[in-house]
Amino acid sequence: MEKNKNTKQFDLEERTFLFAKSVRLFVKKIPRTIANIEDGKQVIRSSGSIGANYIEANEALSKKDFVMRIKMSRKESKETRYWLMLIDVKNDMGLDKERQALAKEATELMMIFSSIMRKAC
């Protein structure tokens, strides 16, 4: 059964969507401080923008437009990682582990978009 799941390399639209959903679930769990509320808003925006720009890239009218949208997805991935690391989890090891996993996924997405950019140019 697992083998059938991997026959398709991976669906980046779905992966970015699931990442944005995971970020939203994480933000719901963080301590409600003024800083976390603001940083939470930022991380929600940037995480959603990763997939939105990727969808736009797939609908691009030109190669130049495609590359620009992929660059935006990469930029938003990097920004998401930044905001995640600013969020204060108040020494909650479970939340910190979740944040680290999300930051790792943001980094992986950033590397995927970098690779797509290099191949497109």
Phi, psi and omega in degrees: 000316180298327181297318179298325180297326184269357180297325172272127187311295169185153180258105184292328176297314180292320181298316180291325177296312180296326177296312180299320177296319179297320178298317180297319178295321178297314182299326178296337185266344187285155177300141182274088173245164180302314181296314181295325178297314180291314179295325177298318177299316182295315182292327176295315180299309185292323180293323177289329181291335179302304182291324180298317178290326177295318177299317177300320179299319180292341178255011185300146180270346179212164177297321180299316178296318179302309182299318179299317180293322177295320177298321178295319178299319178296316179298316180293327176297315180295318179295320179300316178301318179300309182295322178301318183288338177282337183294132181270116180263007174053047177060022176277108185298324179296314178294322179295319178297317179296317179298317179298320178295319178294320178296323178295317178296320177300319178295316179298317177298318179301317180292323177297314180294326176298318179295317178299318179300313181298319181289330183282336184272000000 
